[in-house]
Every structure is written in C-alpha cells, then in structure tokens.
Amino acid sequence: MLDLTAIRDELQAHYDLKPSLELAESMSDIHARMDRVVPLPDWAVAAPYVAAINRLKQERNAVILAHNYMTPDIYHGVADVVGDSLALAIEATKVKADVIVQCGVHFMAETSKILSPEKTVLMPDMEAGCSLAESITAEGIAEMRARYPGAAVVSYVNTTAEVKAASDICCTSANAAQIVGAMEGDTVIMTPDKYLAQNVAKQVPHKRVVWWDGRCIVHERFTPQDLRDFRSWHPDLKIIAHPECPPDVVAEADFAGSTAGILEWVGRERPAQAMLVTECSMASNISDAHPEVDFLGPCNMCPYMKKITLEKILWSLHSMTGAVEVDPAIAADARRSVERMIALSQKLAA
C-alpha cells in the first residue's frame, strides 16, 4: 500500500503543487477540453500536477496510456493515448518511449509489459485491480477445458497474464463477437465475464457459447428498471449500454457497444439526451466534445480505476517505482494470445 503522507511530503519538496489560479489560466488550452465538467477552481488544484507530470514525461521519455474510465484531469490533462483496452493494447506495441505509465487497472499494465517487454511499464497504484481479472485463474481455465474438451478458450483482456497464457486467444468487448464467431468448432468457452458471453452468444447463434461465472462490479449493478424509470422521466432519452451489463439491461438500451463503440455512436448520432450505462467517467470525458448532448445518470463508479490519481502518476514518474514485471515464460504464452487477438481483429476488419 502506498504511504500517501510520505509521498506528499516528498513531492511537495520537489514541486510547487499549491493550487494556482494563475497557472490554471495559463493552461486554458488544456482546461478547455474539460471545462464543462471541471470548474476553474478545481482546475486550479489540478493544474500544478498536470504541469509537473507533463514536464517529467519529457525528462523520462515517457508516455501515458489512459483508459476511457480515467477522470477528466487525467484523460484530458496528461494522457498521450486514450482508448479502450484494445486500443491501448495495440498502442503499447507502437510507442517509441522508454517508459509507459499505465493509467487504468493492473491487467492493462501487464498487457503493455507483455507486448513491450523491453520497456519500463509503471503502474501508479498496484492496488488498482479488477473484479473480472480476480474472478478467474489458470486453474479455472483448466476446469473449463476439462468440462468442454476441444473447445477454444476466448478470454477477455480483463484477465491476468497467467490466464491469458492459459487461453487460446483474447478478446475485448469491441471484438468479442468477431473473435468468437471466427473460432473453429461448435463450442467456444468465454472467460471470465458471463454477461459479455451471454450478450455475445446472441450475436453468434451458430456457436454454442459457454462461460465462466464472473462479472464486473460496475456493470452488474444496473437493472432494467433503472433504464425504464429514466425513459419515463425523459421520453426522448437515448440509452447506450456496455455489453458487460446483464442481457436484460442491454435489451432495454438503444445501442450496446464497447467504450470505443459508445464514443463513436454518440459522435455519429448526437442525441439531445443520452444516458451511458457504464462507468461514470465516460460521459465526463466526452462531455466537452459534445456540448449539444445532455448526459444524464445513472452511472456506477469503478473503485479500482479511481485509485489512479494525478498525485500517484506524478509519484510514479518522480520515483520510477511501481514497475510491472511478468514472468518471461508466462509472458510468451500470454503474448501469443494477445497478438492472435490483434491479428485476427485486423484481418476481420480489413
């Protein structure tokens, strides 16, 4: 566990991190990307951290990869690349920097290390885990293989390196249906998200999809009644759900897709009112890009994603601590599963 008191003392000794309205106003170009959701007083608190992080990135030859669930100050303030897990996995193979700071959860940092073993991959808080990743083990994969002999194992990228290594191929919410549909054989095992698997099964009726009993603590809390209630209050509301939601929730939505798919749909359709049935920061991060859209609740916050803060990012770059390592033997097999996913996704998209 990070000693935040000691970290703050160390950072204060090296950087001027006092809130500064003057600095905030001088960085108005960055603030303009998020001023609809981050008021100027809050930006005055964040700006010194953003300025310090962006300077350190240059000194360390570092890039910051940030998931769509990061808070706006990270997403718009310091990230060099933003996206869903597939986009970040691909970008990890392309970046030229020596250091990657992974702003997301631990399995994402592992994936970056697997794909770029020569780089230093820093995780600002090692306790930023994932309920899905923690729900499945390599032993669980073996159990499913024994239950369904010969079936291909498609594991969500929201898994540990050990689980990726034990799988045949990975998938993301963006490409899951394509990946499953392209597998040989009638039966396909999906781990660990049972709701994603159930939603994918409806898209690939020619496959028998069986699944592990895992789920996301953010998306499992939504109910169909939540969506019906909001429709009754806002008849013109467009509801966009993530496929990690239960199937009866997805059935109530106007559109369901990955985080990248959600962003694309909102940008294309530009509804007057929209409700994103996913993690809270999604709507905040795209709010300024779509001022004509009124984003309504509810949303659920991921406690793991929110462990990543500007303060912890600055500390990771200052101290160069929090390096993620993966056993080379496990990394080799995990890399195979991730690279198969990327190659197949690109082939199917061609």
Secondary structure per residue as TSV (DSSP state, phi and psi in degrees):
chain	resnum	aa	ss	phi	psi
A	1	M	-	360.0	137.0
A	2	L	-	-69.5	139.0
A	3	D	-	-89.9	90.5
A	4	L	H	-66.0	-30.5
A	5	T	H	-64.5	-47.9
A	6	A	H	-65.4	-38.6
A	7	I	H	-62.4	-44.8
A	8	R	H	-64.0	-40.1
A	9	D	H	-62.2	-43.6
A	10	E	H	-65.3	-44.2
A	11	L	H	-67.2	-40.2
A	12	Q	H	-63.8	-27.9
A	13	A	H	-74.2	-19.4
A	14	H	H	-113.1	-20.5
A	15	Y	S	-135.6	148.5
A	16	D	-	-86.8	100.3
A	17	L	-	-109.5	13.6
A	18	K	S	-67.5	143.0
A	19	P	-	-53.9	137.6
A	20	S	-	-142.0	110.1
A	21	L	H	-66.9	-36.8
A	22	E	H	-62.1	-46.1
A	23	L	H	-64.9	-41.9
A	24	A	H	-58.4	-43.5
A	25	E	H	-68.4	-32.5
A	26	S	H	-71.7	-17.4
A	27	M	T	-108.7	34.6
A	28	S	H	-64.4	-24.7
A	29	D	H	-65.6	-36.9
A	30	I	H	-74.1	-42.2
A	31	H	H	-62.6	-30.4
A	32	A	T	-61.3	-22.6
A	33	R	T	-74.5	-14.7
A	34	M	T	-141.0	13.4
A	35	D	T	-69.1	-14.4
A	36	R	T	-70.9	-27.3
A	37	V	T	-118.0	-13.0
A	38	V	S	-121.0	99.3
A	39	P	-	-63.3	159.6
A	40	L	H	-55.6	-43.1
A	41	P	H	-59.1	-38.2
A	42	D	H	-69.4	-36.7
A	43	W	H	-66.0	-33.7
A	44	A	H	-63.2	-29.3
A	45	V	H	-76.6	-40.0
A	46	A	H	-79.0	-32.9
A	47	A	H	-54.4	-43.4
A	48	P	H	-60.0	-36.3
A	49	Y	H	-69.3	-43.7
A	50	V	H	-61.2	-44.6
A	51	A	H	-62.0	-43.4
A	52	A	H	-66.6	-41.9
A	53	I	H	-64.1	-45.0
A	54	N	H	-65.8	-31.1
A	55	R	H	-69.1	-44.3
A	56	L	H	-65.5	-33.3
A	57	K	H	-57.2	-41.0
A	58	Q	H	-66.8	-43.7
A	59	E	H	-66.2	-35.6
A	60	R	H	-93.4	-2.3
A	61	N	T	52.0	56.7
A	62	A	E	-117.8	153.4
A	63	V	E	-125.7	152.4
A	64	I	E	-112.7	121.0
A	65	L	E	-101.7	122.2
A	66	A	E	-124.6	130.7
A	67	H	E	-73.3	158.8
A	68	N	T	-62.5	-14.8
A	69	Y	T	-90.4	2.6
A	70	M	S	-69.7	155.8
A	71	T	-	-67.9	156.6
A	72	P	H	-56.8	-35.0
A	73	D	H	-64.1	-31.4
A	74	I	H	-81.9	-49.5
A	75	Y	H	-57.8	-45.6
A	76	H	T	-98.2	-22.6
A	77	G	T	-89.0	-38.8
A	78	V	T	-130.4	-14.1
A	79	A	-	-69.9	138.3
A	80	D	S	-93.4	-31.7
A	81	V	E	-135.3	131.9
A	82	V	E	-124.4	153.4
A	83	G	E	163.4	-173.9
A	84	D	-	-84.9	-177.2
A	85	S	H	-64.4	-33.6
A	86	L	H	-67.3	-46.7
A	87	A	H	-60.4	-42.0
A	88	L	H	-69.6	-35.8
A	89	A	H	-63.1	-42.9
A	90	I	H	-67.3	-43.2
A	91	E	H	-64.7	-31.3
A	92	A	H	-60.0	-25.8
A	93	T	T	-84.4	-10.8
A	94	K	T	-106.6	-27.2
A	95	V	-	-63.6	143.0
A	96	K	-	-96.0	-9.0
A	97	A	-	-68.0	161.6
A	98	D	S	-80.5	-27.2
A	99	V	E	-125.9	134.2
A	100	I	E	-113.4	125.9
A	101	V	E	-102.7	117.4
A	102	Q	E	-95.0	111.1
A	103	C	E	-100.5	95.9
A	104	G	S	-178.7	-131.9
A	105	V	-	-121.7	172.1
A	106	H	H	-60.4	-39.3
A	107	F	H	-63.2	-27.9
A	108	M	H	-68.4	-39.5
A	109	A	H	-66.1	-40.1
A	110	E	H	-59.4	-43.0
A	111	T	H	-62.7	-42.1
A	112	S	H	-62.2	-40.7
A	113	K	H	-67.3	-39.5
A	114	I	H	-60.4	-42.2
A	115	L	H	-84.0	-22.1
A	116	S	-	-132.9	67.7
A	117	P	T	-63.5	-21.7
A	118	E	T	-79.5	-12.1
A	119	K	S	-94.2	155.8
A	120	T	E	-85.1	122.0
A	121	V	E	-111.4	118.3
A	122	L	E	-104.7	137.4
A	123	M	-	-112.7	114.1
A	124	P	S	-59.6	-26.5
A	125	D	-	-147.5	111.9
A	126	M	T	-64.5	-15.8
A	127	E	T	-87.1	3.7
A	128	A	-	-78.6	85.3
A	129	G	-	-95.8	-151.3
A	130	C	-	-161.1	129.4
A	131	S	T	-62.4	-34.4
A	132	L	T	-68.3	-48.6
A	133	A	G	-60.1	-34.0
A	134	E	G	-81.2	-7.7
A	135	S	G	-88.9	-9.4
A	136	I	-	-134.3	145.1
A	137	T	-	-129.5	171.5
A	138	A	H	-60.7	-33.5
A	139	E	H	-64.4	-35.3
A	140	G	H	-65.1	-38.2
A	141	I	H	-61.8	-44.7
A	142	A	H	-61.3	-38.1
A	143	E	H	-63.0	-42.8
A	144	M	H	-68.1	-38.5
A	145	R	H	-62.7	-39.1
A	146	A	H	-67.2	-34.1
A	147	R	H	-74.7	-33.2
A	148	Y	S	-128.8	74.9
A	149	P	T	-57.6	134.7
A	150	G	T	85.3	-10.2
A	151	A	-	-76.9	138.9
A	152	A	E	-69.8	144.9
A	153	V	E	-106.3	116.4
A	154	V	E	-108.2	113.3
A	155	S	E	-109.2	135.0
A	156	Y	E	-58.9	147.7
A	157	V	S	-65.1	-15.5
A	158	N	S	-75.9	58.1
A	159	T	S	-145.9	163.7
A	160	T	-	-73.8	165.8
A	161	A	H	-59.4	-37.8
A	162	E	H	-60.5	-41.5
A	163	V	H	-71.7	-41.3
A	164	K	H	-57.9	-41.6
A	165	A	H	-64.9	-30.7
A	166	A	H	-85.5	-4.6
A	167	S	S	-99.7	167.4
A	168	D	S	-85.3	-34.8
A	169	I	E	-161.3	155.3
A	170	C	E	-100.9	170.5
A	171	C	E	-150.8	165.3
A	172	T	-	-121.1	174.4
A	173	S	T	-64.5	-24.3
A	174	A	T	-74.0	-33.6
A	175	N	T	-119.1	8.5
A	176	A	H	-58.0	-46.5
A	177	A	H	-64.2	-40.3
A	178	Q	H	-64.4	-44.7
A	179	I	H	-63.7	-48.9
A	180	V	H	-62.3	-42.7
A	181	G	H	-63.4	-25.7
A	182	A	H	-89.6	-6.2
A	183	M	S	-71.6	147.2
A	184	E	S	-76.5	153.2
A	185	G	S	91.4	161.4
A	186	D	S	-80.2	-30.3
A	187	T	E	-109.5	135.6
A	188	V	E	-128.7	131.2
A	189	I	E	-91.6	129.2
A	190	M	E	-116.2	132.2
A	191	T	E	-134.6	155.3
A	192	P	S	-102.2	-1.0
A	193	D	B	-89.2	108.9
A	194	K	H	-68.0	-32.2
A	195	Y	H	-73.0	-41.8
A	196	L	H	-58.5	-43.8
A	197	A	H	-61.5	-43.2
A	198	Q	H	-66.4	-37.0
A	199	N	H	-70.8	-38.1
A	200	V	H	-65.2	-39.3
A	201	A	H	-56.3	-33.8
A	202	K	H	-70.7	-24.1
A	203	Q	H	-88.6	-17.1
A	204	V	-	-128.3	67.5
A	205	P	T	-63.9	-14.9
A	206	H	T	-79.6	-4.5
A	207	K	S	-113.8	147.1
A	208	R	E	-92.6	109.0
A	209	V	E	-100.0	123.4
A	210	V	E	-116.9	155.2
A	211	W	E	-143.2	160.5
A	212	W	-	-84.8	151.8
A	213	D	S	-89.5	62.8
A	214	G	B	-114.8	162.5
A	215	R	-	-160.9	162.4
A	216	C	-	-88.9	130.5
A	217	I	T	-67.7	-19.6
A	218	V	T	-77.7	-52.5
A	219	H	G	-82.9	-22.7
A	220	E	G	-72.1	-15.3
A	221	R	G	-82.7	-14.3
A	222	F	-	-73.6	147.4
A	223	T	-	-128.2	155.9
A	224	P	H	-57.3	-34.3
A	225	Q	H	-65.8	-34.4
A	226	D	H	-54.5	-47.5
A	227	L	H	-69.3	-41.1
A	228	R	H	-64.6	-38.0
A	229	D	H	-61.5	-46.0
A	230	F	H	-66.9	-33.8
A	231	R	H	-65.1	-37.5
A	232	S	H	-67.8	-31.0
A	233	W	H	-83.0	-28.5
A	234	H	-	-134.6	84.7
A	235	P	T	-58.9	-26.6
A	236	D	T	-92.5	6.6
A	237	L	-	-66.0	136.8
A	238	K	E	-104.0	129.0
A	239	I	E	-110.3	127.7
A	240	I	E	-121.8	121.6
A	241	A	E	-115.4	151.1
A	242	H	-	-87.0	141.6
A	243	P	T	-70.8	0.7
A	244	E	T	-80.3	-5.7
A	245	C	S	-75.4	155.7
A	246	P	-	-58.0	148.7
A	247	P	H	-55.3	-35.0
A	248	D	H	-70.3	-23.2
A	249	V	H	-76.1	-45.6
A	250	V	H	-58.8	-36.6
A	251	A	T	-64.3	-25.3
A	252	E	T	-83.7	-12.3
A	253	A	S	-85.4	158.4
A	254	D	S	-81.2	-25.7
A	255	F	E	-153.5	144.1
A	256	A	E	-131.2	135.5
A	257	G	-	-171.9	173.5
A	258	S	-	-64.2	174.5
A	259	T	H	-59.9	-39.8
A	260	A	H	-66.0	-40.5
A	261	G	H	-64.7	-37.6
A	262	I	H	-63.1	-45.7
A	263	L	H	-60.5	-42.8
A	264	E	H	-65.1	-42.6
A	265	W	H	-63.8	-46.0
A	266	V	H	-62.1	-42.9
A	267	G	H	-64.0	-33.7
A	268	R	H	-80.9	-44.6
A	269	E	H	-86.8	-31.1
A	270	R	-	44.7	61.6
A	271	P	-	-69.1	154.5
A	272	A	S	-66.6	-38.3
A	273	Q	E	-133.5	135.9
A	274	A	E	-139.8	146.0
A	275	M	E	-124.1	120.3
A	276	L	E	-94.4	111.9
A	277	V	E	-88.4	78.9
A	278	T	S	-164.6	-157.4
A	279	E	B	-71.4	146.0
A	280	C	T	-58.4	-36.4
A	281	S	H	-70.9	-16.2
A	282	M	H	-56.4	-52.7
A	283	A	H	-64.6	-39.1
A	284	S	H	-61.9	-39.9
A	285	N	H	-73.3	-23.9
A	286	I	H	-107.4	1.9
A	287	S	H	-59.5	-47.3
A	288	D	T	-70.2	-26.2
A	289	A	T	-74.9	-17.5
A	290	H	-	-133.2	67.9
A	291	P	T	-64.3	-18.2
A	292	E	T	-79.5	-10.2
A	293	V	-	-99.3	129.5
A	294	D	E	-95.7	109.2
A	295	F	E	-88.6	123.9
A	296	L	E	-110.9	160.3
A	297	G	-	-80.3	-176.1
A	298	P	-	-87.7	169.0
A	299	C	-	-146.5	162.9
A	300	N	B	-120.7	140.6
A	301	M	-	-95.5	137.1
A	302	C	-	-86.1	115.7
A	303	P	T	-67.0	-24.6
A	304	Y	T	-75.2	-47.7
A	305	M	G	-59.1	-36.5
A	306	K	G	-77.9	-1.2
A	307	K	G	-71.7	-20.4
A	308	I	-	-86.0	120.9
A	309	T	-	-130.8	165.3
A	310	L	H	-58.1	-40.8
A	311	E	H	-59.6	-44.2
A	312	K	H	-71.5	-33.8
A	313	I	H	-64.7	-45.0
A	314	L	H	-60.5	-42.2
A	315	W	H	-63.1	-42.3
A	316	S	H	-63.6	-38.5
A	317	L	H	-75.5	-35.3
A	318	H	H	-67.2	-47.5
A	319	S	H	-94.1	-16.6
A	320	M	-	55.7	37.3
A	321	T	-	-105.8	167.7
A	322	G	-	85.2	28.3
A	323	A	B	-71.3	133.6
A	324	V	-	-93.4	130.6
A	325	E	-	-123.0	146.0
A	326	V	-	-130.4	132.4
A	327	D	-	-52.8	128.5
A	328	P	H	-54.7	-38.9
A	329	A	H	-66.5	-42.9
A	330	I	H	-67.8	-40.8
A	331	A	H	-60.0	-38.4
A	332	A	H	-62.8	-45.1
A	333	D	H	-72.3	-36.8
A	334	A	H	-65.9	-39.3
A	335	R	H	-60.8	-39.1
A	336	R	H	-58.4	-44.9
A	337	S	H	-67.0	-40.2
A	338	V	H	-71.1	-42.5
A	339	E	H	-66.6	-33.8
A	340	R	H	-62.4	-41.9
A	341	M	H	-61.1	-48.8
A	342	I	H	-62.7	-44.9
A	343	A	H	-65.2	-43.3
A	344	L	H	-68.3	-38.2
A	345	S	H	-61.3	-44.0
A	346	Q	H	-68.1	-37.9
A	347	K	H	-65.0	-44.3
A	348	L	H	-69.6	-27.7
A	349	A	H	-81.5	-15.9
A	350	A	-	-69.6	360.0
